[in-house]
Amino acid sequence: MTMTATIDAATALEIYRTMARIAATDQRIQQGLAAGDLQFQYYPCGGQEAIPAAIAPLLTREDKAVITYRCIHDIVAKGAPIREIIAEMYGRETGMSKGKGGPMHLSDPDSGLMVTTGIVGAGAPIAAGIALGEQLKGSGNVVTCSFGDGAANIGAVHEALNLAALWQLPIVFVCQNNLYAEYTSFAASTRSPTIAGRAEGYGMAGERVDGTDPFAVHAAAARAIARARGGEGPTLLECVAHRLQGHSFGSEEVHMDAAALAAARSANPVKMFRQRLIDDALTEAAALDAIDAAVTAEIDDAQAFADASQSPPASELYVDVFASADDLPDAEPRFIAAAPIPDSDGRRITFGQAVNEALDMALAADARVILLGEDIEDPAGGIVKATAGLSTRHGRDRVRGTPISEQAIVGAAIGASLAGFRPVAEIMIVDFAMVCMDQIANHAAKLRYMSGGRTSVPITLRMLTAGNVGSFGAQHSQSLEAWFAHIPGLKIVAPSNPVDAKGMLLSCIDDPDPCIFLEAMRCYFSPGLVPAGDYRVPLGKAAVARPGRDLTIVAWSWAVQEALAAADLLAVDGVEAEVIDLRSIVPLDMATVLESVGRTGRALIVHAAVEFGGFGAELAARIQEAAWGRLKAPVARLGARYTPIPFAQNLEAMHFPGAEGIAAKARAVMADR
């Protein structure tokens, strides 16, 4: 079969030009590393140049791409500016991500390059989410998701492939099989003879091609992209191309088959394709020489641009963690005005009904809002009926039930947000966040920063906390806000009552940053006065749940109920305790806390999470530092005991802080009065 069967001369030259640009960029980076001008872990793309170069002519700038850390070939092929690529390698402010992303985290939304991830396989769920967004918009755009053969054995890839096939998403999964998963050969990684053969199990098309042959890759990709654009769903395209070097720059090659490596190097895809163009009379050597010279000039220009650019200024360090630096925990404490809340007119609904109402209003008001999660569609309507009726009113495209695939759920939410939506994803129980923590911590939290502010992830992750209600035991009852608070880029909200639940959920959905919305099952069926209309409770604004003058008790989520009950007990003793409902962990309203403690001189922090290492320790440290001269007693804490949460209700009651225990701790703080 000759190349001219499906690739015309103009396309063939375009592919060669891209391959030459890839190889030159890759070599320039390696030269910088060898000279000591650059210092980072780098994963060369030698041997794989033909794969993205042959796919590129089939895509537009509106088509989106998600790629992995062995990425320079994919980045160049998608059309990202070489100047910005090289500047980013040098950590310059003119780099693609302002020097904040580096070689494993490049983003260029202008060319459709949405995410480069340094986590093996993690891009697949995000790519599926972008494809969902394009499908919902009816844009006709497709998404390509590149990953290596090693990633094919990662759970996130399995979840993404299944989700994409289930929803018939417009996506092409490109497995660039370079025959080694880091230092482990393909044969030692799987019993599957091919990766593409797995496609049948997902109910999608699959094809395996020689990844060093641009002709073969182009033809197979054309079929896959046509299926995606035509609404025929995803394709798993496996492109086999032997790696021409070890896992990373400078790494050893003793684990590689020496004969196979030598053969692959002798058949260098760039050189082979160059000769093939001449042999098939598609061009002349002089034309290719001109391309090579132009590529060299482009790389030299990019190098000069990087050399002349500056490192990011110190002021850039805190930029792009959130949309606003005012939301950083390290920001100067400031008072935020409380937004007016309409009169409830005596209307009482439960916490769960308030959540449902907020979701309903958000769906009705903004077509960009979509819901994702397990069992959220009618007739189930969620395990605690938080989404009951919503799929009936707003349709199953927007209130979308998912498989039990938490990585895919969160990744799809991230991807859909990158496509312009405002997803609300439900992780049924907060404990289950552990199985998708990579998507939450490494992607949702960091994409804005790693992209230099070029992308944002306006998602809301709803999670139930089921502690202290009996019967759930150690794996369904935890409070993990301290985990989340330790991850820059996440906002964490934990309301204690229905009126805050509705107003803060609406604020989270409107927020430009990823928000974790913690819903306490202990509060879920408790009624409260809630206005029927639209209103917002601002993030980062604590509430004085009960005024007092002798002691400040700070709590959040269901612990506020126990704190208020403890305040009633203390009142019998003549102690007037002020109860602060923190409501928002990040952003953190230290101004309200410090104002209260400054008046009372005493502070007790109460939370449902394990006391050891809990968020209360952070609050206590901040109060000690800022209010030391006004404190009448050391800051005290009361949290859950250092045990897994027991099943037996008498032991569970001992594990969690209750009103009696809080009152006893408060009396100890007041002992010197």
C-alpha positions in Angstrom: 0.0 0.0 0.0 1.4 3.4 -0.9 1.1 6.6 1.0 -0.7 8.4 -1.8 -3.7 6.1 -1.2 -5.1 8.3 1.5 -2.7 11.2 2.2 -2.2 13.9 -0.4 1.1 15.8 -0.8 0.0 18.8 1.1 -1.1 16.8 4.1 2.0 14.6 4.0 4.2 17.8 4.1 2.1 19.1 7.0 2.7 15.9 8.9 6.4 16.0 8.2 6.7 19.6 9.3 5.0 18.8 12.6 7.2 15.7 13.1 10.3 17.9 12.5 9.1 20.5 14.9 8.4 17.9 17.5 11.9 16.3 17.2 13.6 19.7 17.2 11.8 20.8 20.3 12.5 17.5 22.1 16.2 17.7 21.2 16.5 21.3 22.3 15.0 20.5 25.7 17.4 17.5 26.1 20.3 19.8 25.1 19.4 22.2 27.8 19.2 19.4 30.3 22.6 18.0 29.3 24.2 21.5 29.5 22.7 22.0 33.0 20.7 25.0 31.8 17.5 23.1 32.7 16.8 21.0 35.7 13.7 18.8 35.8 12.5 15.3 35.2 11.9 15.0 31.4 10.3 12.2 29.4 11.5 12.3 25.8 9.1 11.4 23.0 11.5 9.8 20.6 9.8 7.2 18.5 6.3 8.6 19.0 6.5 11.7 16.8 4.3 10.3 14.1 1.3 9.7 16.3 0.1 13.2 17.1 1.6 14.6 13.9 -0.6 12.3 11.8 -3.7 13.0 13.9 -3.3 16.8 13.9 -4.5 17.5 10.4 -7.8 15.9 11.2 -8.5 18.2 14.1 -9.3 21.9 14.5 -8.3 24.3 17.2 -11.8 23.9 18.6 -11.3 20.2 19.1 -9.9 19.5 22.6 -7.0 17.4 23.9 -6.0 15.9 27.2 -2.5 14.5 27.4 0.0 12.9 29.7 3.4 13.8 31.0 5.4 12.3 28.1 3.9 15.1 26.2 6.1 17.4 24.1 5.0 15.7 20.8 1.3 16.1 21.7 1.7 19.7 22.7 3.6 20.8 19.6 1.2 18.9 17.3 -1.9 20.5 18.9 -0.5 23.9 17.8 0.8 25.4 21.1 3.3 28.2 20.5 6.9 27.0 20.6 8.1 30.2 22.2 5.7 29.7 25.2 6.7 26.0 25.4 10.4 26.7 25.7 9.9 29.6 28.0 7.8 27.4 30.3 10.7 24.8 30.4 12.9 27.6 31.8 10.3 28.7 34.3 9.8 32.1 32.8 6.8 34.4 33.3 6.3 34.4 29.5 5.8 30.6 29.5 2.6 28.9 28.7 1.7 28.7 32.3 3.7 31.7 33.6 6.3 29.3 34.9 3.9 27.6 37.3 3.2 24.4 35.4 6.5 23.2 34.0 7.0 20.4 31.5 4.3 18.0 33.0 1.5 20.5 33.4 1.1 22.6 30.3 -2.2 24.1 29.1 -3.0 26.1 26.1 -6.8 26.5 25.7 -6.3 28.7 22.7 -5.1 25.7 20.7 -7.5 23.2 22.5 -4.8 21.8 24.8 -6.9 21.6 28.0 -4.9 19.5 30.4 -1.5 17.9 30.7 -1.4 15.6 33.7 1.6 14.2 35.5 -0.5 11.4 37.0 -0.6 8.2 35.0 -4.1 7.7 33.5 -5.7 10.5 35.3 -6.5 12.5 32.2 -9.0 10.0 30.9 -11.9 10.9 33.2 -11.3 14.6 32.6 -11.3 14.0 28.8 -14.6 12.2 29.1 -16.0 15.1 30.9 -14.9 17.6 28.2 -16.4 15.3 25.6 -19.7 15.3 27.7 -19.6 19.1 27.6 -19.1 19.2 23.8 -21.9 16.6 23.4 -24.3 18.7 25.5 -23.4 21.8 23.6 -23.9 20.0 20.3 -20.7 21.6 19.1 -19.5 18.8 16.8 -16.1 19.1 18.4 -14.2 15.9 19.4 -11.8 15.2 22.2 -8.6 13.2 22.0 -7.1 11.7 25.1 -3.5 10.4 24.9 -2.0 8.0 27.4 0.6 5.2 27.5 0.3 1.5 27.7 1.0 1.6 31.4 -2.0 3.8 32.0 -4.2 1.3 30.3 -4.0 -0.7 33.5 -5.1 2.1 35.7 -8.6 2.2 37.2 -9.3 5.7 36.1 -8.8 4.7 32.5 -11.2 1.8 32.9 -13.8 4.1 34.5 -13.5 6.7 31.7 -13.7 4.2 28.9 -16.8 2.7 30.4 -18.4 6.1 30.9 -17.5 7.3 27.4 -19.0 4.2 25.8 -22.1 4.3 28.0 -22.8 7.9 27.0 -21.5 7.6 23.5 -19.2 10.5 23.9 -17.3 12.2 21.0 -13.8 11.1 22.1 -10.9 9.2 20.8 -8.7 7.5 23.4 -5.2 7.3 21.9 -3.1 4.7 23.6 0.5 5.4 22.6 2.0 2.0 23.3 5.7 2.5 23.4 6.0 -1.1 24.9 7.3 0.0 28.3 5.3 1.2 31.4 8.2 3.2 32.9 10.6 0.3 33.4 8.3 -2.6 32.9 7.7 -4.2 29.5 4.3 -4.5 27.9 4.5 -8.3 28.2 5.1 -8.1 31.9 2.2 -5.7 32.5 -0.7 -7.5 31.0 -2.0 -10.8 29.6 -3.9 -8.9 26.9 -2.1 -9.2 23.6 -3.3 -5.7 22.6 -4.9 -2.7 24.3 -7.3 -2.1 21.4 -8.7 -5.5 21.9 -10.2 -4.4 25.2 -12.5 -2.0 23.3 -15.0 -4.8 22.6 -15.6 -5.3 26.3 -16.6 -1.6 26.6 -18.9 -1.7 23.6 -16.8 0.7 21.6 -14.7 0.6 18.4 -11.0 -0.4 18.7 -8.1 -0.4 16.3 -4.4 -1.1 16.5 -1.9 0.5 14.1 1.8 0.9 13.6 2.4 4.2 15.5 5.6 4.9 13.5 3.7 5.0 10.2 2.0 8.4 9.7 0.0 6.8 6.9 -1.5 4.1 9.1 -2.1 6.5 12.0 -3.8 9.1 9.9 -6.1 6.6 8.3 -7.1 5.0 11.6 -7.6 8.3 13.3 -9.7 9.6 10.4 -12.1 6.7 11.0 -12.2 7.2 14.7 -12.7 11.0 14.5 -15.4 10.5 11.9 -17.2 8.2 14.3 -16.9 10.7 17.1 -18.2 13.6 15.0 -21.0 11.5 13.6 -22.4 10.6 17.0 -21.2 7.0 16.9 -19.3 7.2 20.1 -15.7 6.7 21.3 -12.8 4.7 19.8 -9.9 3.1 21.5 -7.0 3.6 19.1 -3.7 1.9 20.0 -0.6 3.2 18.2 2.4 1.0 18.8 5.8 2.8 18.6 8.9 1.5 20.3 10.4 4.0 22.7 13.9 5.2 21.5 15.3 5.8 25.0 14.8 5.0 28.7 11.9 6.2 30.7 13.3 9.6 31.3 16.2 11.8 30.2 19.4 10.2 31.3 17.8 7.1 32.8 19.3 3.6 32.2 18.2 1.3 29.4 19.3 -2.0 30.8 15.7 -3.1 31.3 15.0 -2.7 27.5 15.5 -5.4 24.9 18.8 -4.2 23.3 18.2 -5.7 19.9 14.6 -4.3 19.6 15.9 -0.9 20.8 18.6 -0.8 18.2 16.2 -1.8 15.5 13.8 1.0 16.5 16.5 3.5 16.5 17.6 2.5 13.1 14.1 3.0 11.9 13.7 6.5 13.4 10.2 7.6 12.3 11.2 11.1 11.4 14.0 10.0 9.2 12.0 7.2 7.7 9.1 9.4 6.8 11.4 12.0 5.3 12.8 9.4 2.9 9.4 8.0 2.2 8.2 11.3 1.0 11.0 11.5 -1.4 10.7 7.9 -2.6 7.0 8.3 -3.2 7.6 11.5 -5.2 5.4 13.6 -2.9 8.1 16.2 -2.6 11.8 16.8 -3.2 14.7 16.9 -0.7 15.1 20.7 -1.2 11.6 21.3 0.0 12.2 19.2 3.1 15.5 20.9 3.7 13.7 24.2 3.7 11.2 22.9 6.3 14.1 21.7 8.4 15.8 25.1 8.2 12.6 26.9 9.1 12.1 24.6 12.1 15.7 25.2 13.3 15.1 29.0 13.0 11.8 28.7 15.0 13.5 26.8 17.8 16.4 29.2 17.9 13.9 32.1 18.1 12.1 30.3 21.0 15.3 29.8 22.8 16.2 33.5 22.5 12.8 34.4 23.7 13.1 32.2 26.8 16.6 33.5 27.5 15.4 37.1 27.3 12.4 36.5 29.5 12.3 36.9 33.3 11.3 34.5 36.1 7.9 35.2 37.6 8.0 37.9 40.3 7.5 37.1 43.9 4.1 38.6 43.8 3.0 35.8 41.5 3.3 33.1 44.2 -0.2 33.4 45.5 -1.9 34.3 42.2 -4.1 31.7 40.7 -4.6 29.5 43.7 -8.2 30.9 43.7 -9.8 33.3 41.4 -9.3 35.9 44.2 -6.4 36.0 46.5 -8.7 37.4 49.2 -9.9 33.8 49.7 -6.5 32.5 50.7 -6.3 31.3 54.4 -3.1 33.4 54.7 -4.9 36.6 53.6 -5.3 39.3 56.2 -8.5 38.6 58.3 -11.3 40.8 57.1 -15.0 41.2 57.8 -17.3 40.1 55.0 -20.7 41.7 54.9 -23.5 39.3 55.5 -25.8 39.2 52.5 -29.5 40.0 53.3 -31.7 36.9 53.5 -35.4 37.4 52.6 -38.0 36.7 55.2 -39.1 33.1 55.5 -42.7 33.9 56.2 -42.7 31.1 58.7 -41.8 28.5 56.0 -40.1 25.5 57.4 -38.3 22.8 55.4 -35.6 20.3 56.2 -31.9 20.5 55.4 -32.4 17.9 52.7 -35.3 19.8 51.2 -33.2 22.9 51.2 -30.4 21.2 49.3 -33.0 19.9 46.8 -34.5 23.4 46.4 -31.1 25.0 45.8 -30.3 22.4 43.1 -33.7 22.9 41.5 -33.2 26.7 41.4 -29.7 26.5 40.0 -30.8 24.1 37.2 -33.7 26.4 36.3 -31.6 29.6 36.4 -28.5 28.5 34.5 -28.3 26.1 31.6 -24.6 25.5 32.4 -25.5 23.7 35.7 -25.6 19.9 35.4 -25.7 17.2 38.1 -23.7 14.0 38.1 -23.8 11.1 40.6 -24.8 7.6 41.5 -28.6 7.0 41.8 -29.5 10.7 41.5 -32.1 10.2 38.7 -35.7 9.5 39.5 -37.3 7.4 40.7 -34.4 6.9 43.2 -33.7 10.6 43.5 -30.6 10.0 45.6 -30.1 7.9 48.7 -31.5 10.6 50.9 -33.8 12.1 48.2 -31.7 15.2 47.7 -32.2 15.1 44.0 -35.8 13.7 44.0 -37.8 15.1 41.1 -35.0 17.0 39.5 -34.4 14.6 36.5 -38.1 14.6 35.9 -38.2 18.4 35.8 -34.9 19.2 34.1 -34.2 16.0 32.0 -31.7 13.2 32.3 -29.1 14.9 30.2 -28.7 17.5 32.9 -29.5 15.3 36.0 -27.3 12.4 35.0 -27.0 9.1 36.9 -23.6 7.5 36.6 -22.0 4.1 37.2 -20.4 3.5 40.6 -17.2 5.2 39.4 -16.1 8.0 41.7 -13.0 8.8 39.7 -15.0 9.1 36.5 -17.7 11.2 38.3 -15.3 13.8 39.6 -13.1 13.7 36.5 -16.2 14.2 34.3 -17.2 17.1 36.4 -13.8 18.7 36.0 -13.8 18.1 32.3 -17.3 19.5 31.8 -16.3 22.6 33.8 -13.4 23.1 31.4 -16.0 22.9 28.6 -17.9 25.8 30.1 -20.4 24.0 32.4 -20.9 24.3 36.2 -21.2 20.7 37.3 -22.5 19.6 40.7 -21.2 16.1 41.3 -22.4 13.9 44.2 -20.0 11.7 46.0 -22.5 9.7 48.0 -20.6 9.5 51.3 -17.5 11.6 52.1 -15.5 8.5 52.9 -15.8 7.5 49.2 -13.8 10.7 48.3 -10.7 8.6 49.2 -11.1 6.6 46.0 -11.2 9.7 43.8 -8.8 11.9 45.8 -6.4 12.2 42.9 -9.1 13.9 40.8 -10.0 16.2 43.7 -6.5 17.0 45.0 -4.2 16.8 42.0 -6.6 18.1 39.3 -9.6 20.1 40.5 -7.6 21.9 43.1 -4.5 22.6 41.0 -5.5 23.1 37.4 -6.1 26.9 37.8 -2.6 27.3 39.3 -0.7 24.9 37.1 -2.2 26.5 34.0 -1.2 30.0 35.2 -4.8 30.9 35.5 -5.7 29.9 31.9 -8.2 27.3 33.1 -10.6 27.2 36.0 -12.7 24.4 37.6 -16.0 25.8 38.8 -17.4 22.5 40.2 -19.3 21.7 43.4 -18.7 18.3 45.0 -21.5 17.4 47.3 -20.7 14.8 50.0 -22.7 13.4 52.9 -21.1 12.9 56.3 -22.9 10.2 58.1 -21.3 10.2 61.5 -23.2 10.1 64.8 -26.5 8.8 63.4 -25.9 5.1 64.3 -25.5 2.0 62.1 -22.9 3.2 59.6 -19.7 2.2 61.2 -16.1 3.1 60.4 -16.2 3.4 56.6 -19.3 5.6 56.1 -19.1 8.1 59.0 -15.9 10.2 58.9 -15.4 13.9 58.7 -12.5 14.7 56.4 -12.6 18.5 56.2 -9.0 18.7 57.5 -7.8 16.6 54.6 -9.4 18.9 52.1 -8.3 22.0 53.9 -4.7 20.9 53.5 -5.0 21.1 49.7 -4.5 24.6 48.3 -7.2 25.4 45.7 -10.2 23.8 47.3 -13.0 25.6 49.1 -14.7 23.7 51.9 -18.2 24.4 53.2 -20.0 22.7 56.1 -23.4 24.2 56.9 -25.3 23.2 60.0 -28.9 24.3 59.2 -31.3 24.4 56.3 -31.2 28.2 55.6 -27.4 28.1 55.3 -27.5 24.8 53.3 -29.6 26.4 50.6 -27.8 29.8 50.5 -24.3 28.3 50.6 -25.0 25.6 48.0 -26.2 28.3 45.6 -23.0 30.3 46.4 -20.8 27.3 45.7 -22.5 26.6 42.4 -21.9 30.3 41.4 -18.3 30.2 42.6 -15.4 30.2 40.1 -13.4 27.7 42.2 -13.9 24.0 43.1 -16.0 23.7 46.3 -16.5 20.8 48.6 -20.0 21.0 50.1 -20.3 18.8 53.2 -23.9 17.7 54.1 -24.3 16.3 57.6 -26.8 13.4 57.7 -27.3 14.3 61.3 -28.8 17.6 60.1 -30.6 16.3 57.1 -34.0 15.8 58.4 -34.1 18.7 60.9 -36.4 21.5 59.9 -35.7 25.2 59.9 -37.0 28.5 58.6 -36.0 28.9 54.9 -37.1 31.6 52.4 -38.7 30.3 49.3 -36.9 32.6 47.0 -33.3 32.9 45.7 -30.7 34.2 48.1 -27.0 33.7 48.8 -25.0 33.0 52.0 -21.4 34.1 51.2 -18.5 31.7 51.5 -16.0 32.8 54.1 -18.5 34.4 56.5 -19.0 32.8 59.9 -22.3 33.3 61.8 -22.9 34.1 65.5 -25.3 31.3 66.2 -25.7 32.4 69.9 -24.3 35.6 71.4 -22.4 35.4 74.7 -19.7 37.2 76.8 -17.8 34.6 78.8 -16.6 32.0 76.3 -16.4 31.5 72.5 -17.3 28.0 71.2 -16.4 27.6 67.5 -18.0 24.7 65.6 -19.3 23.7 62.2 -21.6 21.2 60.6 -23.6 19.1 63.1 -21.2 19.9 65.9 -23.0 23.3 66.0 -26.1 21.6 67.3 -24.2 20.0 70.1 -22.4 23.3 70.9 -25.8 25.1 71.1 -27.1 22.4 73.4 -24.0 22.8 75.6 -24.5 26.5 75.7 -27.9 25.9 77.2 -26.3 23.7 79.9 -23.7 26.3 80.6 -26.4 29.0 80.9 -27.7 27.1 83.9 -24.3 27.7 85.6 -24.4 31.3 84.7 -21.9 31.0 81.9 -22.9 32.9 78.7 -21.2 31.1 75.8 -21.0 32.6 72.4 -21.4 30.0 69.6 -19.7 30.8 66.3 -20.9 28.6 63.4 -17.8 28.7 61.2 -19.9 27.4 58.2 -16.9 27.8 55.8 -13.5 26.2 56.4 -12.0 27.7 53.3 -12.3 30.7 52.9 -11.9 31.1 56.6 -13.5 34.0 58.5 -10.8 34.5 61.2 -12.0 38.1 61.7 -15.3 37.0 63.3 -13.6 34.4 65.4 -10.9 36.8 66.6 -13.5 39.5 67.4 -15.5 37.1 69.5 -12.5 35.6 71.3 -11.1 39.1 71.9 -14.3 39.9 73.8 -14.7 36.7 75.7 -11.0 35.9 76.3 -11.6 32.2 76.1 -12.0 29.8 73.1 -13.2 26.2 72.7 -13.2 24.6 69.3 -15.5 21.6 68.7 -15.6 19.4 65.7 -16.9 15.9 64.7 -13.6 14.9 63.1 -10.9 13.1 65.1 -9.4 15.7 67.4 -5.8 14.7 66.8 -4.6 16.5 63.7 -8.0 18.0 63.1 -8.8 21.5 61.7 -9.4 22.7 65.2 -5.6 22.6 65.7 -5.1 25.1 62.9 -7.8 27.4 64.4 -6.3 27.0 67.9 -2.8 28.0 66.6 -4.2 31.0 64.7 -6.1 32.2 67.8 -3.1 31.7 70.0 -0.9 33.7 67.7 -3.4 36.6 67.0 -5.1 36.9 70.4 -2.4 35.9 72.8 -2.5 39.1 74.9 -6.3 39.0 75.2 -6.6 35.3 76.2 -7.6 34.5 79.8 -7.0 30.7 79.3 -5.3 28.5 76.8 -7.4 27.7 73.7 -9.1 24.3 74.1 -10.2 21.7 71.6 -12.8 18.9 71.6 -13.1 16.5 68.7 -13.8 12.8 68.1 -11.7 10.2 69.9 -8.6 8.7 68.1 -10.4 5.5 67.1 -12.2 4.2 63.9 -15.9 5.0 64.3 -17.5 2.2 66.2 -20.7 0.5 65.2 -22.2 -0.1 68.7 -24.2 3.0 69.5 -22.9 3.3 73.1 -19.3 3.4 71.8 -20.2 5.7 68.9 -21.7 8.1 71.5 -18.4 8.0 73.4 -16.4 8.6 70.2 -18.1 11.8 69.1 -18.3 15.1 71.1 -21.7 15.7 72.6 -23.4 18.5 74.6 -22.4 17.1 78.0 -18.8 16.7 77.0 -18.6 20.1 75.4 -20.1 21.7 78.5 -17.6 19.8 80.7 -14.7 21.0 78.6 -16.0 24.6 78.7 -16.2 24.5 82.5 -12.6 23.5 82.5 -11.7 26.5 80.3 -13.7 28.7 82.7 -12.1 27.2 85.8 -10.0 30.3 86.6 -12.9 32.7 86.4 
